Amino acid sequence: MVAPGEAGLVSGILNSSRQIGGSLGLAALTTLAAAHTGAPTSGYALAFGVCAGVVTAGAVAVLALPKPRRDLAEGSASLAIRHVRKLQDTGPPAA
C-alpha cells in the first residue's frame, strides 16, 4: 500500500510508464508492418499476429508467476518514490 501523501507521485510514475510503453510498442509494430514486403495489408497482418503473440505470452506469464508478497511490493514502491525524490533534489545524473 502506498502512503496517502505519495499517491499522486506513484500515480504519475505509473501513468508515465504506461504511456511510454504504449508508444514504444506501437512504434515497434508500425516499423514491423512497414518493413514487411508484399501486399499492402500483409504487413499489418504480421504486426497483428506478433501483437497477439506478445499478449498471449504476457497472459501466460501472469498466470504462471507466483503472487508477490505484499511486503515486497510495498518496498519496491517506496524505492521508486525515494529515487524520484532524490532526482528532484539533486537533478538527473551527469552524462
Phi and psi in degrees as a GROMACS rama.xvg file:
@    title "Ramachandran Plot"
@    xaxis  label "Phi"
@    yaxis  label "Psi"
@TYPE xy
-98.0668  140.626  VAL-2
-60.9005  143.549  ALA-3
-56.8053  -33.1863  PRO-4
-72.4635  -16.1628  GLY-5
-107.372  4.21123  GLU-6
-62.6468  -39.2246  ALA-7
-64.7084  -40.9304  GLY-8
-64.5383  -45.2641  LEU-9
-64.8884  -39.1137  VAL-10
-62.7322  -41.4266  SER-11
-63.9755  -41.4313  GLY-12
-63.3174  -44.6966  ILE-13
-63.7184  -46.1011  LEU-14
-65.2866  -39.7413  ASN-15
-63.6334  -43.5142  SER-16
-66.3568  -35.3626  SER-17
-66.9108  -42.2243  ARG-18
-64.5049  -44.5239  GLN-19
-66.2482  -42.6134  ILE-20
-62.2195  -42.4501  GLY-21
-64.5135  -40.0691  GLY-22
-65.7302  -44.2401  SER-23
-66.1667  -39.9087  LEU-24
-63.7055  -43.99  GLY-25
-64.9772  -40.0241  LEU-26
-63.2044  -41.2255  ALA-27
-65.6505  -43.741  ALA-28
-67.5086  -37.1202  LEU-29
-66.635  -40.6359  THR-30
-62.9043  -42.2416  THR-31
-62.1618  -44.2683  LEU-32
-65.6091  -39.8357  ALA-33
-71.051  -31.6093  ALA-34
-79.2461  -18.8922  ALA-35
-77.3523  127.506  HIS-36
-92.1315  163.899  THR-37
124.037  -148.485  GLY-38
-63.0243  152.54  ALA-39
-55.7666  -31.4235  PRO-40
-96.1653  -4.92998  THR-41
-67.2546  -32.3894  SER-42
-64.5565  -39.3924  GLY-43
-69.8562  -35.8972  TYR-44
-63.2255  -40.795  ALA-45
-64.0472  -45.4503  LEU-46
-61.7691  -42.3296  ALA-47
-66.036  -37.0059  PHE-48
-64.2952  -43.3065  GLY-49
-63.1448  -42.5292  VAL-50
-61.6706  -43.2468  CYS-51
-62.7429  -39.3205  ALA-52
-64.5535  -40.862  GLY-53
-65.5119  -42.7702  VAL-54
-63.8329  -42.4414  VAL-55
-63.3983  -43.4984  THR-56
-63.3112  -39.1241  ALA-57
-64.619  -40.8953  GLY-58
-65.2872  -41.1173  ALA-59
-64.475  -41.4218  VAL-60
-63.9938  -41.0818  ALA-61
-63.5907  -41.4617  VAL-62
-72.9201  -29.2871  LEU-63
-84.0771  -28.9992  ALA-64
-75.8089  145.14  LEU-65
-71.884  156.241  PRO-66
-66.3877  139.29  LYS-67
-72.4902  148.078  PRO-68
-72.6936  143.749  ARG-69
-61.2288  -40.4521  ARG-70
-66.8285  -31.9296  ASP-71
-71.9262  -39.3539  LEU-72
-64.2732  -40.8887  ALA-73
-65.1586  -37.6731  GLU-74
-64.5099  -39.9996  GLY-75
-70.017  -35.4628  SER-76
-65.6755  -40.8882  ALA-77
-65.0988  -37.7433  SER-78
-63.3243  -43.1634  LEU-79
-63.4151  -40.674  ALA-80
-65.3211  -43.2064  ILE-81
-62.6024  -38.7428  ARG-82
-65  -44.3558  HIS-83
-63.9351  -42.2159  VAL-84
-63.9753  -38.5425  ARG-85
-62.8917  -42.4336  LYS-86
-64.2944  -36.5493  LEU-87
-66.3831  -36.5536  GLN-88
-77.6575  -39.9784  ASP-89
-106.994  -17.4615  THR-90
87.9627  172.104  GLY-91
-68.3648  155.243  PRO-92
-66.797  149.776  PRO-93
-70.9034  142.422  ALA-94
